[in-house]
C-alpha cells in the first residue's frame, strides 16, 4: 500500500504548528510567565526555542522523512535495534500525555458549552473557583467531556493523514490565529492593560535563576511537541522535495508567536482587572471568566476564547494519537481505522483515573502525587527530556549523515547552519537537557 503523504507544504506546516500550538501555549505558558517573572521568562523561553528547539525539530522531521516510518520503525531502520527504544519511549509518552491532556481538553469543552449557555458565574467572581472545582472534582461530567474530546480526536485521525488531519488543520489553524488576534486586540486595549504588557514584555534579568531556566526549557520542549516522536511521525508523511529547515523555522516561529500572543491575551487582562497574575493553573478557567464578566461584550469574547482553546487542544491531540496509530498500523499490520479506534479507547480508559484523581481518587498517591500529577510529572521530568537527549545524540552522532542529507534534500538545497546543527545535536542540547533534568530532580 502506498504510504500516505501531506497534500501540500502549507498543510504540513499547519499540522506541525497545530501540534506545537496547544494547551501548552495558551493555558500553561501565560501562568508560567505569570509565576516565573514575566519578561525574563519570555526571553529565556524564546532563546531556547530559537536554538535547541529549532535544531531538534529539524532533526525529528528529518529522522521521520529519512525512514518514512513511525518513530519505532524509524529509529530501528536508521540506527538498528538498539535505538528502537527511543521510539518505544515516544509511543509510551504519547499514551501518557494524551490521557491527561484529553481530560483538560474535556474541561475546555465543558467551559465552551457553559459559556454558550451563559451558566458560568461571571457576575459572581467569588464563585468561579468553586465552579471550576465542582467540574474537575466531579465524576460523570468531566469523564463525559473527556470522552467527547477523545471521540473528536479519534474521528479526525481515523479519516487519515491528508483527509483527516490535514483537512482539519488547514481550516482550524487560520481560524485559531484570527480568534487569537481578535482577543489580544481586546485585551491590550483595556484601560489599565499597560502594566500587564510591561510585566510580560520587559525583562527583569534579576529573575533569571535555575528553576526558571529549567521551567523555560521544559516548556519549550512541551510546546514544540519535542522528545517523543510527534514530529518524527509528521515528518514521515512529508514529500522528499520539501525544505525541512524552512518548514521548521515556520513552525517554531508560529509556536513562539502564539505563546507571545497567549501571554498578551491573558496577562494584560488580568492586570487591567486587578487579578493576580501568579494565580497558577486556574488562570484560564477561573481568572479569565472574571475578566470577561467585567468586559463589554464579554459573553462573546468568552465563547471565542474557549472555542480557540479547544481548537488549539484538538490540533495537538490528533498529533499525539497519530503516533501510536502509525506504529500499530505499520508494525502490526492492523488497519488505520481499527488502530485509531482501539488506541483511542485505551487512552480514554487511561484518562478516567486521571480525571478521578482530581476528586474522589485524589487520595490515591504514588510518590506523593495523585495519578494526574504523576502522569504529567513523569512526562515532564523523565520521558520528554530522556527522549530529547536520545534524539539529539542520535541525530548528532549515529544518524548525522542521513539526517543531514534530509536537511539538504540530498545536496540539492544549501543549508549553511549545518555546523551549528551538528554541535547543538552532539553537545549543546544533550548537556543542556541533562542539566535541566538533574537540576529538576534534585531541587524541585
Ligand atoms: N505541544 C502541545 C502543547 O503545547 C502538547 C504536545 C506535546 C503535543 C507533545 C504533541 C506532543 O499543548
Boltz pocket constraint, residues with backbone or C-beta under 6 A from the ligand:
constraints:
  - pocket:
      binder: B
      contacts: [[A, 18], [A, 19], [A, 20], [A, 21], [A, 22], [A, 23], [A, 24], [A, 25], [A, 97], [A, 221], [A, 222], [A, 223], [A, 224], [A, 225], [A, 226], [A, 228], [A, 230], [A, 312], [A, 316], [A, 317], [A, 319], [A, 320]]
      max_distance: 6.0
